[in-house]
Amino acid sequence: MADGATIRDRTAVSGIGVSRFAFAAEETPLGLAAEAFKAALVDAGLTKDAVDGLAINIGWPLGVDYDRFAETLGLRIRFVEQAWTHGRFAGPTLQAAAMAIHTGLATCVACLCGVSFTRERQLLGGPGDFEGTREEGGTHQENPVYGMTAPAAGAALAAQRYFALYGATSQELAAVPIAFRKHALLNPGALMKKPLSLEEHQRSRWIVEPLHLFDCCLVTDGAACVLVTSAERSRDRRKPPVLIAGMQGLRAGRDDVLFGRPGLGLWQQRTFRWTPADDDLLVYRMASLTQRDVGALYTYDAFSPLVWFVLERFGFCGPGEAAKWTQGGRIELGGELPMNTSGGLLSEAHVSGWNSIVELVRQLRGEAGPRQVPGIQVAQWATAWGDSLIFRR
């Protein structure tokens, strides 16, 4: 297997932008995406004519399709990638952009996610949940026959299984949303403005037991844009480049499910003591780094237990150890491994993880204000379903 050295540090993020985030935005997904795109151009010091690639994560009906966006914004595009309507493709969308740049298919790719969950989707599991109605079950292991009609049901089942296997508790899980709420309170753009205590977490209603209200992400509208170009070109931009040092792809197969790491015995999974093999940690080998080099970790925190699973999947702690590992402020600013420092999906906004990727770039530029991780050189995006990118200054 190639070691990835040919692409290491060859591509970079040269611009970032977001729209305003809202619980019920007046703007359409197209309008939100255009706002984020224009902000990214200003951030990079570019005009729209510099963009010749589009990588869209989440198209119609929740978002905007590549062709309509290009036509409306007056772009001339020669490379397009559009992912299936799901946030799991944030990492793969960035990877596709980086590979397009590296192979010469484009010189500057705008990675875009503009979503209107409140306008288009309404209640998850309800009639607006287009995603959960594909043949042979939904995209989150939904099974309507058993009343599992929305993502929260799959996440709750995974959490319950983890609790049973390892003796973890809801009180321990609360450390995740409490940490991310603390981060959101330092972020003027975050939608959640009040502190969250353990008592408030435990008193909040069940969404699907054992997940409380605050274990579940916000349902919001918003957009984010990340401009990817070559490392060489990025050196001429207004802001310091953030290099893409390593990556690894989304995993699928019998032992992979969306809401848990391998070995838990969920759905079709086998039950066994799983630890990450070399192939599961390709991103570190490609970047020539280790977990100890990572100054902050960002993940898709649609539900609190996903944070535990990503920590175990990428070897930050052992199987069954994440519940204890995340206690005592360890994932908070000032802790050993700050995570989702803008508040994430749980407390900033639900832009399918892209708001956290924008925050990752801010951190490596030193632009995160009161949320800044001192001296950070390396940050990682990783998810419970196995994809990852490592970025460095």
C-alpha atoms as one frame of an Amber mdcrd trajectory, in Angstrom:
protein
   0.000   0.000   0.000   1.289   3.476  -0.848   2.266   5.479   2.214   0.543
   8.647   1.042   3.744  10.671   0.955   2.952  11.818  -2.587  -0.070  13.810
  -1.386   1.065  14.743   2.139   1.125  18.535   2.564   0.499  19.070  -1.171
  -2.970  20.577  -0.731  -4.300  23.164   1.675  -7.304  25.108   2.903  -6.966
  28.695   1.712 -10.363  30.120   2.635 -13.298  29.510   4.977 -16.710  31.087
   5.322 -20.024  30.559   7.068 -23.497  32.006   6.833 -25.352  33.036   9.923
 -26.813  30.065  11.772 -30.483  30.032  12.752 -33.227  27.798  14.065 -35.492
  28.991  11.255 -33.628  31.010   8.641 -35.553  33.107   6.157 -32.972  32.318
   3.475 -33.169  29.262   1.239 -30.350  26.696   1.237 -29.098  28.361  -1.959
 -29.025  31.757  -0.290 -27.223  30.394   2.760 -24.657  28.592   0.597 -24.037
  31.736  -1.463 -23.432  33.730   1.728 -20.867  31.211   2.986 -19.179  30.988
  -0.431 -18.782  34.752  -0.717 -17.380  34.910   2.816 -14.805  32.240   1.938
 -13.725  34.193  -1.152 -13.184  37.311   0.943 -11.286  35.281   3.536  -8.960
  33.898   0.850  -8.631  37.145  -1.077 -10.001  35.515  -4.243 -12.669  36.274
  -6.807 -15.231  33.735  -7.948 -13.326  33.320 -11.216 -10.553  31.548  -9.295
 -12.921  28.700  -8.370 -13.083  25.931 -10.978 -14.277  23.046  -8.803 -17.353
  22.369  -6.669 -17.691  19.639  -4.046 -21.169  19.628  -2.552 -22.081  17.797
   0.636 -25.876  17.577   0.845 -27.865  18.537  -2.220 -31.585  18.876  -2.792
 -33.992  18.727  -0.952 -32.113  19.707   2.211 -29.385  21.624   0.407 -28.429
  22.918  -3.029 -27.258  21.007  -6.102 -23.973  21.814  -7.846 -25.462  22.839
 -11.206 -27.962  25.269  -9.764 -25.295  26.799  -7.532 -22.827  27.250 -10.404
 -25.494  28.771 -12.641 -26.770  31.165  -9.980 -23.312  32.356  -8.903 -21.989
  32.633 -12.458 -19.209  30.086 -12.007 -17.297  28.190 -14.688 -16.670  24.754
 -13.212 -14.586  21.894 -14.604 -14.669  19.501 -11.648 -17.758  18.466  -9.689
 -18.367  16.076  -6.824 -21.712  15.840  -5.057 -22.273  13.480  -2.149 -25.362
  11.699  -1.000 -27.586  13.704   1.342 -25.892  12.899   4.633 -23.341  14.506
   6.930 -21.144  11.418   6.925 -19.673  12.707   3.667 -18.020  15.835   5.063
 -14.629  14.119   5.219 -14.935  12.317   1.872 -16.011  15.594   0.230 -12.834
  17.304   1.425 -10.794  14.289   0.331 -12.303  14.403  -3.162 -11.427  18.084
  -3.410  -7.836  17.467  -2.308  -7.397  14.636  -4.807  -8.876  16.748  -7.601
  -6.349  19.480  -6.837  -3.447  17.043  -6.599  -4.288  15.365  -9.920  -4.824
  18.618 -11.808  -8.579  18.278 -12.305  -9.066  21.675 -10.667  -7.016  24.489
  -9.176  -9.451  25.684  -6.490 -12.384  23.621  -5.220 -15.165  25.128  -3.126
 -16.450  22.530  -0.659 -19.971  23.570   0.256 -22.715  22.544   2.624 -25.834
  24.676   2.814 -28.769  23.112   4.641 -32.227  24.058   5.810 -33.259  21.329
   8.196 -36.156  23.345   9.609 -37.561  24.450   6.241 -37.290  21.153   4.372
 -36.985  18.267   6.765 -39.059  19.240   9.764 -39.322  16.320  12.188 -36.799
  13.529  11.732 -38.671  10.339  11.057 -41.679  12.274   9.830 -42.979  12.759
   6.286 -40.147  15.182   5.485 -37.447  12.634   6.278 -36.677  11.641   2.685
 -33.378  10.136   3.698 -34.852   7.489   5.955 -37.187   5.942   3.399 -34.890
   4.234   0.922 -35.519   0.586   0.146 -34.425  -2.060   2.645 -34.058   0.327
   5.559 -32.812   3.818   6.076 -29.400   5.365   6.116 -29.070   5.320   9.895
 -30.068   1.680  10.475 -33.694   2.790  10.771 -36.262   0.020  10.778 -39.837
   1.348  10.667 -41.237  -2.105  11.483 -39.774  -1.732  14.981 -40.572   1.959
  15.318 -37.024   3.066  14.497 -37.894   5.850  12.101 -35.217   8.435  12.876
 -31.466   8.665  13.545 -31.875   9.067  17.312 -33.207   5.517  17.558 -30.056
   4.029  16.053 -27.805   6.143  18.253 -29.804   5.200  21.344 -29.545   1.500
  20.560 -25.770   1.805  20.170 -25.480   3.726  23.438 -27.597   1.163  25.288
 -25.404  -1.642  23.990 -22.261   0.216  25.062 -23.727   0.836  28.518 -24.508
  -2.866  28.887 -21.073  -4.031  27.724 -18.947  -1.612  29.725 -21.067  -0.350
  32.614 -21.089   3.226  31.317 -23.823   5.591  32.473 -25.878   8.512  31.228
 -24.212  10.690  33.860 -20.831   9.918  32.292 -22.188  10.582  28.801 -23.313
  14.028  29.950 -19.654  15.118  30.032 -19.776  15.385  26.234 -22.641  17.889
  25.761 -21.564  19.799  28.875 -18.060  20.270  27.435 -19.346  21.394  24.052
 -21.797  23.808  25.676 -18.898  25.416  27.548 -17.173  25.911  24.205 -20.311
  27.370  22.625 -20.554  29.989  25.368 -17.214  31.359  24.117 -18.508  31.507
  20.526 -20.697  34.499  19.558 -21.979  32.583  16.519 -23.225  29.590  18.503
 -26.965  29.202  18.909 -26.951  27.803  22.447 -26.321  30.649  24.892 -26.945
  29.166  28.355 -24.709  26.903  30.467 -25.625  23.231  30.792 -25.263  21.443
  34.126 -25.287  17.735  34.877 -28.576  18.172  36.707 -30.192  19.910  33.725
 -28.909  17.192  31.411 -30.355  14.449  33.594 -33.700  16.234  34.048 -34.178
  16.798  30.316 -36.676  14.563  28.571 -35.772  11.332  26.875 -35.621  11.524
  23.097 -35.001   7.793  22.784 -33.779   6.222  26.018 -30.923   6.366  27.055
 -30.416   9.602  25.086 -31.655  12.775  26.744 -32.576  15.937  24.867 -29.086
  17.392  25.275 -27.457  14.240  23.888 -29.024  15.073  20.512 -27.862  17.667
  18.012 -29.590  20.910  17.189 -31.926  21.099  14.189 -30.929  24.299  12.414
 -30.270  26.078   9.138 -26.923  27.337   7.907 -24.040  26.949   5.488 -20.270
  26.649   5.429 -17.661  26.783   2.678 -14.054  25.560   2.646 -11.773  26.448
  -0.287  -9.151  23.825  -1.132  -6.191  24.552  -3.396  -2.594  23.445  -3.814
  -0.140  24.154  -1.024   1.924  26.204  -3.460  -0.987  28.428  -4.483  -2.163
  28.797  -0.890   1.081  30.514   0.103   0.049  33.531  -1.963  -3.284  34.000
  -0.201  -4.270  36.456   2.522  -4.271  33.922   5.361  -1.637  31.355   6.363
  -2.282  27.994   4.665  -3.644  25.041   6.604  -2.075  21.960   5.029  -3.848
  18.635   4.556  -1.267  16.214   5.936  -3.139  12.907   5.830  -6.470  11.248
   5.170  -8.327   7.971   5.228 -11.670   6.964   3.801 -15.123   6.085   5.048
 -15.436   2.440   6.109 -18.188  -0.025   5.207 -18.765  -3.741   5.623 -20.245
  -6.300   7.967 -18.447  -4.934  11.020 -19.167  -1.277  10.277 -22.352   0.487
  11.320 -23.085   4.177  11.441 -23.600   4.538  15.174 -20.807   2.508  16.680
 -17.305   1.245  16.208 -16.614  -2.390  15.203 -16.980  -5.195  17.736 -20.073
  -4.010  19.589 -22.477  -6.555  18.073 -24.867  -3.945  16.666 -27.195  -5.005
  13.862 -25.141  -7.268  11.580 -21.873  -6.737  13.481 -19.916  -9.494  15.155
 -19.205  -9.154  18.873 -15.491  -9.291  19.589 -12.780  -7.339  21.377 -11.834
  -4.852  18.690  -8.756  -2.669  18.664  -7.707  -0.510  15.698  -5.278  -2.199
  13.307  -2.706  -0.374  11.185  -5.211  -0.111   8.336  -7.680   1.596  10.685
  -5.091   4.288  11.448  -3.814   5.043   7.941  -4.335   8.769   8.451  -1.489
   8.938  10.978   0.905   7.006   8.787   0.108   9.221   5.820   0.684  12.349
   7.898   3.769  10.874   9.591   2.201  11.776  12.947   0.606  10.026  15.932
  -2.360  10.654  18.206   0.006  12.405  20.619   0.657  15.100  18.010  -3.030
  16.050  17.733  -3.762  19.308  19.531  -7.538  19.256  19.012 -10.005  16.716
  17.637 -13.164  17.521  15.684 -15.963  15.089  14.961 -19.544  14.672  13.798
 -21.360  14.924  17.131 -24.949  14.364  16.053 -25.343  12.351  19.256 -23.162
  12.281  22.368 -22.109   8.602  22.128 -20.507   9.206  18.727 -17.794  11.131
  20.561 -16.950   8.072  22.653 -16.871   5.859  19.578 -14.507   8.114  17.622
 -12.069   8.267  20.529 -11.931   4.476  20.670 -11.922   4.015  16.908  -8.821
   6.165  16.475  -6.933   4.816  19.462  -7.048   7.792  21.800  -8.246   5.323
  24.419  -8.972   1.596  24.523 -12.260  -0.249  23.902 -14.753   0.527  26.642
 -12.545   3.258  28.121 -14.073   6.381  26.556 -16.738   6.840  29.242 -14.094
   7.280  31.922 -11.578   8.927  29.564 -13.878  11.891  28.830 -14.416  12.827
  32.479 -12.696  15.601  34.396 -12.586  18.140  31.563 -10.331  16.057  29.362
 -12.118  17.060  26.119 -12.676  20.664  27.173 -10.560  23.686  26.348  -7.585
  23.441  28.655  -7.887  19.660  28.768  -5.682  16.974  27.265  -7.625  16.787
  23.975 -10.037  19.664  23.307 -12.862  18.587  21.010 -15.357  20.569  18.907
 -14.195  23.858  20.351 -16.924  25.978  18.715 -19.718  23.903  20.272 -20.252
  21.361  17.505 -23.620  20.094  16.328 -24.714  19.783  19.946 -24.377  23.478
  20.812 -23.175  25.656  17.896 -25.320  24.627  14.915 -26.067  21.642  12.691
 -24.250  22.253   9.432 -23.461  18.559   9.055 -20.067  18.959  10.701 -18.782
  21.698   8.410 -19.036  24.329  11.129 -16.558  22.230  13.132 -14.224  21.920
  10.131 -14.269  25.714   9.772 -13.435  25.970  13.481 -10.534  23.545  13.005
  -9.060  25.890  10.394  -9.561  28.895  12.663  -7.656  27.116  15.415  -4.662
  26.339  13.218  -4.574  29.957  12.027  -4.756  31.249  15.599  -8.091  32.983
  14.935 -10.326  31.308  17.533 -10.230  34.124  20.093 -11.173  32.996  23.625
 -11.480  29.419  22.338  -7.907  29.319  21.037  -5.900  26.211  21.895  -2.442
  27.577  22.813   0.387  26.539  20.507  -1.699  24.159  18.397   0.145  22.795
  15.351  -1.982  19.773  14.343  -5.754  19.174  14.351  -7.767  16.167  13.219
 -11.216  15.594  11.758 -12.404  12.052  12.431 -15.751  10.290  12.709 -17.152
   7.199  14.348 -17.560   5.644  10.891 -13.830   5.690  10.209 -12.967   8.566
   7.867 -10.440  11.197   8.854  -8.221  14.072   7.751  -5.269  15.553   9.599
  -4.421  19.224   9.113  -1.343  21.126  10.204   0.049  24.636  10.149
